[in-house]
């Protein structure tokens, strides 16, 4: 079984969640921040793919997230928009900080030789017709999926938005590995999304 990691990258403390799939056992945990210890943990797990819920690139024509510019969308963002998937532009408010963190972490992981992809659980929920705020629907879907895929998934610790999002990040990595992910792409980045198998 492949090793995969999904990260729901948070903006504030204790909103980052990590899911690890190893030998069909799925574990999730919360982190206050992505630090060198967590980078080392990820490296030691030797995942085939790390999927992160955060923007991992800048729009074409931008050199930084902080510069004043009328360029607010990447091509992959516009592809989400065409599919009627709601999202926050990466240049507004707290998304600037999240984008900056995402790019920094992607670079650190890639320096370790890891394959890193951007994902967006909100798009998964929309494509799967799961209400974004419905913990019940997400848990029900994961329960059915874990039986289908024979994942050892304990639901008891998943009643947390960030942990659930990290699991769907991991599922996006799984679908991407199987060439079954929905991919929103452009020359300035791409987003892989789990939309079923």
SULBEL-V148859 format. One record per run of one state. SS is the DSSP state (helix for helix, strand for strand, loop for the rest). FROM is the first residue (numbers start at 0). TO is the last residue. If there is no record, write none. Layout:
# SULBEL-V148859
{{SS;FROM;TO} {SS;FROM;TO}}
This chain:
# SULBEL-V148859
{{loop;0;2} {strand;3;7} {loop;8;14} {strand;15;21} {loop;22;23} {strand;24;30} {loop;31;34} {helix;35;44} {loop;45;47} {strand;48;52} {loop;53;73} {helix;74;81} {loop;82;92} {helix;93;110} {loop;111;114} {strand;115;118} {loop;119;119} {helix;120;126} {loop;127;133} {helix;134;148} {loop;149;150} {strand;151;151} {loop;152;159} {helix;160;176} {loop;177;180} {strand;181;185} {loop;186;187} {strand;188;192} {loop;193;196}}
